[in-house]
Amino acid sequence: MDKLNLAVSQNGDGRDWRFIGIWSCNRWEWLSTYIANMYFKYTTVGLFDSMGPVTVDYILKQCELTTMFVTDKYIAKLVAMKQDGQIEHLKNIVTFDELSADDVKVCK
């Protein structure tokens, strides 16, 4: 994550912050991403199914989050939000799953 610059450094409250988002159910990849965040001293921003687009947009704007690790079911939601002018800082979506043909179409 460090070599790919997935977490841009931001200053707030007198210190530098690096945020990585995770939007997924509990699974091995969620845990390994969380552990990697701790190793690199990144702050994990967890999102949940109960959050709607307005809430997700608000959270991601607050921390200027640029990278999300997600399951395939959230890819289309993030792309749609980006196309609607939301989540303006998001640049990278890393999926835990193999992309289906439908997912690839959404991402183009």
TIMI-2910 file (N, C-alpha, C, CB; in pm, 1 decimal, decimal comma, always signed):
<rs>
+----------+----------+----------+----------+----------+----------+----------+----------+----------+----------+----------+----------+------+
!      n_x !      n_y !      n_z !     ca_x !     ca_y !     ca_z !      c_x !      c_y !      c_z !     cb_x !     cb_y !     cb_z ! resn !
+----------+----------+----------+----------+----------+----------+----------+----------+----------+----------+----------+----------+------+
!    +81,7 !   -118,5 !     +0,0 !     +0,0 !     +0,0 !     +0,0 !    +86,4 !   +125,3 !     +0,0 !    -93,1 !     -0,5 !   +119,3 !  Met !
!   +198,4 !   +115,4 !    +65,8 !   +286,0 !   +231,8 !    +74,2 !   +348,2 !   +264,6 !    -61,6 !   +396,0 !   +207,9 !   +177,9 !  Asp !
!   +397,4 !   +162,8 !   -132,1 !   +462,0 !   +185,9 !   -261,8 !   +364,8 !   +238,2 !   -366,1 !   +525,8 !    +57,9 !   -311,9 !  Lys !
!   +238,8 !   +200,0 !   -355,9 !   +138,0 !   +245,8 !   -451,7 !    +75,4 !   +379,5 !   -411,5 !    +29,2 !   +140,9 !   -466,0 !  Leu !
!   +117,0 !   +433,7 !   -296,2 !    +64,4 !   +560,7 !   -246,2 !    -88,4 !   +558,5 !   -237,0 !   +109,7 !   +675,7 !   -336,4 !  Asn !
!   -141,3 !   +452,0 !   -175,9 !   -285,8 !   +438,1 !   -164,3 !   -346,4 !   +523,7 !    -54,2 !   -320,4 !   +295,3 !   -140,4 !  Leu !
!   -263,5 !   +568,8 !    +37,1 !   -313,4 !   +653,2 !   +145,7 !   -235,5 !   +784,8 !   +146,5 !   -301,1 !   +580,5 !   +283,7 !  Ala !
!   -297,7 !   +887,3 !    +93,2 !   -234,6 !  +1017,6 !    +84,2 !   -228,9 !  +1080,2 !   +223,8 !   -311,1 !  +1109,4 !    -15,0 !  Val !
!   -115,2 !  +1137,3 !   +257,4 !    -96,9 !  +1200,4 !   +388,1 !   -174,4 !  +1330,8 !   +395,1 !    +52,1 !  +1225,6 !   +416,2 !  Ser !
!   -248,9 !  +1349,1 !   +506,1 !   -325,9 !  +1470,5 !   +528,1 !   -299,8 !  +1518,9 !   +669,4 !   -477,4 !  +1446,7 !   +504,3 !  Gln !
!   -296,0 !  +1649,0 !   +686,1 !   -270,1 !  +1704,8 !   +817,1 !   -400,1 !  +1744,1 !   +883,6 !   -176,9 !  +1824,5 !   +807,3 !  Asn !
!   -413,3 !  +1708,5 !  +1009,2 !   -530,7 !  +1746,2 !  +1087,2 !   -504,0 !  +1725,9 !  +1234,9 !   -653,5 !  +1665,2 !  +1043,6 !  Gly !
!   -551,4 !  +1815,6 !  +1314,2 !   -532,1 !  +1808,7 !  +1459,7 !   -385,3 !  +1798,3 !  +1497,6 !   -607,9 !  +1690,2 !  +1517,2 !  Asp !
!   -299,1 !  +1864,3 !  +1421,4 !   -157,7 !  +1869,0 !  +1454,9 !    -78,0 !  +1744,1 !  +1422,8 !   -144,0 !  +1897,2 !  +1596,4 !  Gly !
!   -132,4 !  +1655,7 !  +1340,5 !    -56,8 !  +1536,5 !  +1301,1 !    -94,5 !  +1495,2 !  +1159,7 !    -82,1 !  +1420,2 !  +1399,4 !  Arg !
!    -13,0 !  +1408,9 !  +1100,8 !    -42,5 !  +1355,9 !   +967,7 !   -129,3 !  +1231,1 !   +980,6 !    +88,4 !  +1323,7 !   +890,4 !  Asp !
!   -228,3 !  +1221,9 !   +894,4 !   -320,4 !  +1108,2 !   +890,9 !   -313,7 !  +1042,8 !   +754,7 !   -465,3 !  +1152,2 !   +922,9 !  Trp !
!   -331,8 !   +913,4 !   +751,6 !   -346,1 !   +838,3 !   +626,6 !   -463,5 !   +743,7 !   +644,4 !   -214,1 !   +759,8 !   +589,5 !  Arg !
!   -562,9 !   +758,4 !   +558,0 !   -686,9 !   +681,9 !   +571,6 !   -700,1 !   +577,5 !   +461,2 !   -807,7 !   +775,7 !   +569,5 !  Phe !
!   -749,3 !   +461,1 !   +499,8 !   -786,0 !   +354,7 !   +405,6 !   -926,7 !   +309,8 !   +443,8 !   -682,4 !   +233,1 !   +409,2 !  Ile !
!  -1015,7 !   +302,5 !   +345,2 !  -1152,5 !   +260,1 !   +372,0 !  -1172,7 !   +111,5 !   +345,0 !  -1249,3 !   +341,1 !   +288,4 !  Gly !
!  -1261,0 !    +51,2 !   +424,4 !  -1300,8 !    -88,3 !   +402,7 !  -1452,9 !    -93,3 !   +405,2 !  -1238,5 !   -184,6 !   +511,3 !  Ile !
!  -1510,3 !   -147,2 !   +298,7 !  -1655,8 !   -165,1 !   +290,4 !  -1679,2 !   -309,9 !   +252,2 !  -1722,9 !    -65,6 !   +185,9 !  Trp !
!  -1702,3 !   -393,6 !   +353,1 !  -1709,9 !   -537,3 !   +331,5 !  -1771,4 !   -603,3 !   +453,8 !  -1570,2 !   -596,4 !   +301,7 !  Ser !
!  -1824,6 !   -722,9 !   +433,3 !  -1864,4 !   -804,5 !   +547,9 !  -1736,2 !   -863,0 !   +609,4 !  -1966,1 !   -919,2 !   +505,2 !  Cys !
!  -1748,7 !   -921,1 !   +725,6 !  -1631,9 !   -981,4 !   +790,1 !  -1580,8 !  -1099,0 !   +707,4 !  -1666,3 !  -1027,5 !   +933,6 !  Asn !
!  -1452,9 !  -1098,2 !   +679,0 !  -1387,6 !  -1205,0 !   +604,0 !  -1237,5 !  -1189,3 !   +619,7 !  -1428,8 !  -1202,6 !   +453,5 !  Arg !
!  -1163,2 !  -1288,4 !   +574,9 !  -1018,3 !  -1288,2 !   +591,2 !   -954,1 !  -1164,1 !   +530,2 !   -958,8 !  -1412,9 !   +528,8 !  Trp !
!   -996,7 !  -1122,5 !   +412,9 !   -937,2 !  -1006,7 !   +346,0 !   -961,1 !   -877,8 !   +424,6 !   -993,8 !   -992,8 !   +204,6 !  Glu !
!  -1075,9 !   -869,0 !   +489,5 !  -1104,3 !   -752,3 !   +574,0 !  -1000,8 !   -746,0 !   +685,0 !  -1248,7 !   -758,8 !   +633,4 !  Trp !
!   -980,5 !   -858,4 !   +751,9 !   -886,2 !   -863,4 !   +863,1 !   -743,1 !   -836,2 !   +817,4 !   -893,7 !   -998,8 !   +931,8 !  Leu !
!   -702,7 !   -895,3 !   +705,3 !   -565,3 !   -873,7 !   +658,2 !   -543,1 !   -728,1 !   +616,0 !   -534,0 !   -967,8 !   +540,6 !  Ser !
!   -644,5 !   -663,7 !   +558,5 !   -633,3 !   -522,2 !   +524,1 !   -622,7 !   -437,2 !   +651,3 !   -754,6 !   -477,3 !   +438,9 !  Thr !
!   -701,2 !   -471,2 !   +750,1 !   -697,1 !   -399,3 !   +877,8 !   -559,9 !   -413,6 !   +943,9 !   -807,4 !   -451,3 !   +972,4 !  Tyr !
!   -504,9 !   -534,5 !   +943,5 !   -372,7 !   -558,0 !  +1001,7 !   -265,4 !   -481,5 !   +923,6 !   -340,3 !   -709,3 !  +1003,3 !  Ile !
!   -275,5 !   -480,4 !   +791,0 !   -180,3 !   -404,1 !   +708,5 !   -189,3 !   -255,3 !   +740,7 !   -207,4 !   -427,8 !   +557,7 !  Ala !
!   -310,4 !   -204,5 !   +760,9 !   -327,2 !    -64,0 !   +798,4 !   -257,2 !    -34,6 !   +930,5 !   -476,2 !    -28,4 !   +808,5 !  Asn !
!   -272,1 !   -124,2 !  +1026,3 !   -203,6 !   -103,8 !  +1155,2 !    -52,3 !   -105,0 !  +1136,6 !   -245,2 !   -212,6 !  +1257,0 !  Met !
!     -2,5 !   -197,2 !  +1055,5 !   +141,5 !   -207,8 !  +1031,8 !   +198,4 !    -77,9 !   +973,7 !   +170,9 !   -324,9 !   +937,2 !  Tyr !
!   +128,0 !    -21,8 !   +876,7 !   +174,1 !   +101,2 !   +811,5 !   +128,2 !   +228,4 !   +883,6 !   +125,0 !   +104,2 !   +668,4 !  Phe !
!    +58,8 !   +211,6 !   +995,5 !     +7,8 !   +324,1 !  +1075,3 !    -95,4 !   +407,0 !   +998,7 !   +123,3 !   +413,9 !  +1119,0 !  Lys !
!   -179,3 !   +336,7 !   +920,7 !   -291,6 !   +400,0 !   +853,3 !   -414,4 !   +387,2 !   +942,4 !   -316,9 !   +336,2 !   +713,3 !  Tyr !
!   -506,0 !   +479,0 !   +926,9 !   -631,9 !   +473,8 !  +1000,3 !   -737,0 !   +407,7 !   +912,3 !   -677,6 !   +616,2 !  +1044,3 !  Thr !
!   -801,4 !   +303,8 !   +965,1 !   -905,3 !   +232,0 !   +892,0 !  -1038,6 !   +303,3 !   +909,9 !   -915,1 !    +85,0 !   +939,7 !  Thr !
!  -1106,2 !   +326,9 !   +797,6 !  -1239,9 !   +385,4 !   +798,7 !  -1334,8 !   +275,6 !   +751,9 !  -1249,1 !   +515,0 !   +706,8 !  Val !
!  -1414,3 !   +223,6 !   +843,6 !  -1506,8 !   +115,5 !   +811,2 !  -1643,2 !   +167,9 !   +773,8 !  -1518,9 !    +20,2 !   +927,1 !  Gly !
!  -1699,9 !   +112,1 !   +668,0 !  -1834,7 !   +148,2 !   +624,0 !  -1924,3 !    +25,1 !   +636,9 !  -1834,1 !   +202,1 !   +476,4 !  Leu !
!  -2054,3 !    +48,1 !   +651,8 !  -2147,9 !    -59,3 !   +679,9 !  -2265,4 !    -57,4 !   +583,5 !  -2197,5 !    -49,4 !   +822,4 !  Phe !
!  -2333,6 !   -171,0 !   +568,9 !  -2448,9 !   -182,7 !   +479,8 !  -2558,0 !    -80,9 !   +509,8 !  -2506,2 !   -321,2 !   +488,8 !  Asp !
!  -2575,2 !    -47,4 !   +636,2 !  -2684,2 !    +42,3 !   +675,0 !  -2661,0 !   +187,2 !   +632,8 !  -2703,9 !    +36,5 !   +824,0 !  Ser !
!  -2541,4 !   +219,6 !   +587,1 !  -2510,5 !   +357,2 !   +546,8 !  -2556,3 !   +381,8 !   +403,2 !  -2358,9 !   +385,4 !   +560,4 !  Met !
!  -2626,4 !   +489,6 !   +384,1 !  -2669,1 !   +528,0 !   +250,9 !  -2563,6 !   +613,0 !   +181,9 !  -2801,0 !   +603,0 !   +257,4 !  Gly !
!  -2587,7 !   +648,5 !    +55,5 !  -2490,9 !   +726,9 !    -20,7 !  -2456,0 !   +861,7 !    +42,9 !  -2543,6 !   +750,0 !   -158,4 !  Pro !
!  -2552,4 !   +927,6 !   +104,0 !  -2526,6 !  +1058,4 !   +164,9 !  -2429,6 !  +1042,2 !   +282,5 !  -2659,8 !  +1124,7 !   +212,3 !  Val !
!  -2450,6 !   +940,2 !   +362,7 !  -2363,8 !   +915,7 !   +478,1 !  -2224,0 !   +876,8 !   +433,4 !  -2422,5 !   +806,1 !   +567,5 !  Thr !
!  -2215,5 !   +786,6 !   +335,0 !  -2084,6 !   +744,3 !   +283,6 !  -2010,2 !   +864,5 !   +225,7 !  -2100,8 !   +633,5 !   +175,7 !  Val !
!  -2078,8 !   +946,0 !   +149,1 !  -2016,7 !  +1065,0 !    +91,1 !  -1965,3 !  +1158,2 !   +200,5 !  -2116,5 !  +1139,3 !     +0,9 !  Asp !
!  -2044,1 !  +1180,3 !   +303,1 !  -2004,4 !  +1268,0 !   +413,1 !  -1877,2 !  +1216,7 !   +480,8 !  -2118,0 !  +1279,8 !   +515,8 !  Tyr !
!  -1874,4 !  +1087,7 !   +511,5 !  -1758,6 !  +1028,2 !   +579,7 !  -1634,1 !  +1038,9 !   +493,1 !  -1786,0 !   +880,6 !   +614,9 !  Ile !
!  -1646,3 !  +1003,2 !   +365,3 !  -1529,5 !  +1005,4 !   +277,4 !  -1479,0 !  +1147,6 !   +252,6 !  -1563,0 !   +938,7 !   +144,8 !  Leu !
!  -1569,2 !  +1244,8 !   +250,7 !  -1526,7 !  +1384,7 !   +236,2 !  -1452,9 !  +1432,3 !   +360,9 !  -1648,0 !  +1475,6 !   +209,0 !  Lys !
!  -1501,1 !  +1392,7 !   +477,2 !  -1439,3 !  +1436,2 !   +602,6 !  -1292,7 !  +1396,1 !   +610,6 !  -1514,9 !  +1378,3 !   +721,2 !  Gln !
!  -1260,5 !  +1275,5 !   +563,0 !  -1122,0 !  +1228,8 !   +573,7 !  -1048,7 !  +1232,6 !   +438,8 !  -1119,5 !  +1086,8 !   +629,7 !  Cys !
!  -1114,1 !  +1287,6 !   +336,1 !  -1054,6 !  +1297,0 !   +202,4 !   -994,3 !  +1163,0 !   +159,4 !   -946,5 !  +1407,0 !   +199,5 !  Glu !
!  -1071,2 !  +1059,4 !   +182,1 !  -1026,7 !   +922,8 !   +156,0 !  -1009,5 !   +899,1 !     +5,9 !  -1126,4 !   +821,6 !   +214,8 !  Leu !
!   -895,8 !   +840,4 !    -32,4 !   -866,6 !   +817,4 !   -173,8 !   -874,5 !   +669,8 !   -213,8 !   -729,6 !   +870,9 !   -206,4 !  Thr !
!   -872,0 !   +577,4 !   -116,0 !   -868,7 !   +434,5 !   -148,3 !   -968,0 !   +356,9 !    -63,5 !   -728,0 !   +378,3 !   -128,3 !  Thr !
!  -1047,6 !   +271,8 !   -130,4 !  -1143,4 !   +183,6 !    -63,6 !  -1113,1 !    +38,9 !    -99,6 !  -1289,0 !   +220,1 !   -102,5 !  Met !
!  -1112,1 !    -47,4 !     -0,9 !  -1106,1 !   -191,7 !    -20,1 !  -1248,1 !   -242,9 !     -1,2 !  -1004,4 !   -261,2 !    +79,9 !  Phe !
!  -1301,4 !   -314,0 !   -100,9 !  -1443,6 !   -349,5 !    -99,2 !  -1466,7 !   -491,2 !   -152,2 !  -1524,2 !   -249,0 !   -182,0 !  Val !
!  -1587,2 !   -541,4 !   -125,3 !  -1633,7 !   -661,4 !   -193,4 !  -1699,0 !   -616,8 !   -323,5 !  -1733,6 !   -744,3 !   -103,9 !  Thr !
!  -1719,8 !   -711,0 !   -412,3 !  -1770,7 !   -675,1 !   -545,0 !  -1907,7 !   -608,9 !   -542,7 !  -1777,2 !   -797,1 !   -630,8 !  Asp !
!  -1988,3 !   -633,9 !   -439,3 !  -2122,9 !   -575,1 !   -438,3 !  -2122,2 !   -423,6 !   -417,7 !  -2205,9 !   -639,8 !   -329,8 !  Lys !
!  -2011,4 !   -366,7 !   -373,1 !  -2004,5 !   -222,5 !   -349,2 !  -1939,6 !   -145,3 !   -464,3 !  -1928,2 !   -196,0 !   -222,0 !  Tyr !
!  -1883,4 !   -214,3 !   -558,8 !  -1817,2 !   -146,0 !   -670,9 !  -1915,7 !    -57,7 !   -747,0 !  -1753,7 !   -248,8 !   -766,6 !  Ile !
!  -2029,6 !   -114,2 !   -785,2 !  -2128,3 !    -38,3 !   -862,0 !  -2179,5 !    +82,0 !   -782,5 !  -2245,6 !   -128,8 !   -902,2 !  Ala !
!  -2195,9 !    +65,8 !   -650,3 !  -2242,5 !   +176,9 !   -566,9 !  -2140,5 !   +290,9 !   -566,6 !  -2268,9 !   +128,6 !   -422,6 !  Lys !
!  -2012,9 !   +256,7 !   -551,4 !  -1909,5 !   +359,5 !   -549,9 !  -1896,5 !   +428,6 !   -685,0 !  -1776,1 !   +299,0 !   -509,9 !  Leu !
!  -1902,3 !   +352,0 !   -792,6 !  -1892,2 !   +410,7 !   -926,4 !  -2010,5 !   +503,6 !   -951,8 !  -1886,2 !   +300,0 !  -1034,6 !  Val !
!  -2131,1 !   +461,5 !   -912,4 !  -2250,0 !   +546,1 !   -930,9 !  -2238,2 !   +674,4 !   -849,5 !  -2377,8 !   +469,6 !   -890,6 !  Ala !
!  -2188,3 !   +663,3 !   -727,5 !  -2170,1 !   +782,8 !   -645,0 !  -2068,2 !   +877,6 !   -708,0 !  -2125,4 !   +743,7 !   -503,1 !  Met !
!  -1961,4 !   +821,8 !   -761,0 !  -1857,6 !   +903,9 !   -826,0 !  -1916,6 !   +975,7 !   -947,7 !  -1735,7 !   +815,7 !   -868,7 !  Lys !
!  -1997,1 !   +904,3 !  -1025,9 !  -2058,9 !   +964,2 !  -1144,1 !  -2160,1 !  +1073,1 !  -1107,4 !  -2127,0 !   +856,4 !  -1227,1 !  Gln !
!  -2217,6 !  +1062,6 !   -987,2 !  -2313,5 !  +1163,1 !   -939,6 !  -2244,5 !  +1282,7 !   -873,4 !  -2411,0 !  +1099,3 !   -841,1 !  Asp !
!  -2111,3 !  +1286,9 !   -878,4 !  -2037,8 !  +1398,9 !   -822,4 !  -2009,1 !  +1386,3 !   -673,9 !  -2112,6 !  +1523,5 !   -846,7 !  Gly !
!  -2034,5 !  +1269,8 !   -618,3 !  -2003,6 !  +1246,2 !   -477,4 !  -1863,8 !  +1185,6 !   -466,1 !  -2109,8 !  +1152,9 !   -411,7 !  Gln !
!  -1823,8 !  +1155,7 !   -346,6 !  -1693,6 !  +1094,3 !   -313,6 !  -1581,0 !  +1145,0 !   -404,9 !  -1703,5 !   +941,0 !   -324,3 !  Ile !
!  -1567,9 !  +1274,9 !   -405,4 !  -1478,4 !  +1341,5 !   -500,6 !  -1331,6 !  +1303,7 !   -485,6 !  -1491,9 !  +1489,0 !   -486,1 !  Glu !
!  -1287,8 !  +1262,6 !   -368,2 !  -1146,1 !  +1231,9 !   -347,3 !  -1111,3 !  +1086,7 !   -380,9 !  -1108,1 !  +1260,9 !   -203,4 !  His !
!  -1211,7 !  +1000,1 !   -392,7 !  -1185,9 !   +857,5 !   -417,4 !  -1121,5 !   +837,1 !   -553,9 !  -1316,4 !   +776,2 !   -408,2 !  Leu !
!  -1007,6 !   +768,2 !   -553,5 !   -935,1 !   +742,0 !   -678,3 !   -911,6 !   +593,6 !   -701,5 !   -802,2 !   +814,6 !   -677,6 !  Lys !
!   -906,7 !   +514,3 !   -593,3 !   -871,3 !   +373,1 !   -603,9 !   -976,9 !   +285,7 !   -537,8 !   -734,3 !   +347,2 !   -540,8 !  Asn !
!  -1020,4 !   +184,6 !   -611,4 !  -1109,1 !    +82,3 !   -556,0 !  -1036,6 !    -50,0 !   -569,9 !  -1249,6 !    +79,5 !   -628,7 !  Ile !
!  -1012,1 !   -114,9 !   -457,3 !   -945,6 !   -244,7 !   -455,5 !  -1049,9 !   -346,6 !   -411,9 !   -819,5 !   -245,3 !   -359,6 !  Val !
!  -1075,0 !   -446,9 !   -494,5 !  -1177,1 !   -544,8 !   -462,1 !  -1115,7 !   -672,5 !   -406,0 !  -1260,4 !   -576,4 !   -585,1 !  Thr !
!  -1187,7 !   -732,7 !   -311,9 !  -1147,3 !   -860,7 !   -254,6 !  -1187,3 !   -977,3 !   -344,4 !  -1208,5 !   -878,1 !   -116,2 !  Phe !
!  -1272,9 !   -951,8 !   -441,3 !  -1330,6 !  -1057,5 !   -525,1 !  -1284,4 !  -1045,3 !   -669,4 !  -1483,2 !  -1053,1 !   -519,0 !  Asp !
!  -1302,3 !  -1153,1 !   -742,9 !  -1278,0 !  -1144,9 !   -887,0 !  -1390,5 !  -1062,8 !   -948,4 !  -1269,4 !  -1287,8 !   -952,6 !  Glu !
!  -1356,6 !   -982,5 !  -1046,3 !  -1458,0 !   -900,8 !  -1112,5 !  -1536,1 !   -983,0 !  -1212,1 !  -1394,3 !   -781,2 !  -1182,0 !  Leu !
!  -1667,0 !   -965,7 !  -1209,2 !  -1752,1 !  -1029,9 !  -1309,0 !  -1755,8 !   -940,8 !  -1433,6 !  -1896,9 !  -1054,8 !  -1252,9 !  Ser !
!  -1814,2 !   -990,9 !  -1540,1 !  -1825,4 !   -911,3 !  -1663,0 !  -1908,3 !   -786,6 !  -1636,1 !  -1888,6 !   -994,6 !  -1777,7 !  Ala !
!  -2011,9 !   -795,9 !  -1553,1 !  -2096,1 !   -679,2 !  -1518,8 !  -2017,4 !   -574,8 !  -1442,7 !  -2217,5 !   -722,5 !  -1435,7 !  Asp !
!  -1930,9 !   -620,6 !  -1351,6 !  -1848,2 !   -527,1 !  -1274,8 !  -1753,2 !   -451,7 !  -1367,2 !  -1768,5 !   -601,7 !  -1165,6 !  Asp !
!  -1695,0 !   -520,8 !  -1461,7 !  -1601,3 !   -457,9 !  -1555,3 !  -1673,7 !   -353,1 !  -1638,4 !  -1535,7 !   -563,6 !  -1647,3 !  Val !
!  -1797,7 !   -381,8 !  -1681,4 !  -1875,3 !   -284,3 !  -1758,7 !  -1902,4 !   -159,5 !  -1676,9 !  -2007,3 !   -345,6 !  -1805,7 !  Lys !
!  -1934,5 !   -175,8 !  -1548,5 !  -1964,5 !    -62,8 !  -1461,3 !  -1842,8 !    +25,1 !  -1444,1 !  -2014,0 !   -111,0 !  -1325,6 !  Val !
!  -1725,6 !    -34,4 !  -1438,2 !  -1602,5 !    +39,4 !  -1413,1 !  -1550,9 !   +115,5 !  -1534,4 !  -1497,1 !    -54,4 !  -1365,6 !  Cys !
!  -1599,4 !    +84,7 !  -1651,4 !  -1550,7 !   +151,9 !  -1772,7 !  -1615,3 !   +285,1 !  -1792,9 !  -1574,3 !    +66,5 !  -1893,9 !  Lys !
+----------+----------+----------+----------+----------+----------+----------+----------+----------+----------+----------+----------+------+
</rs>
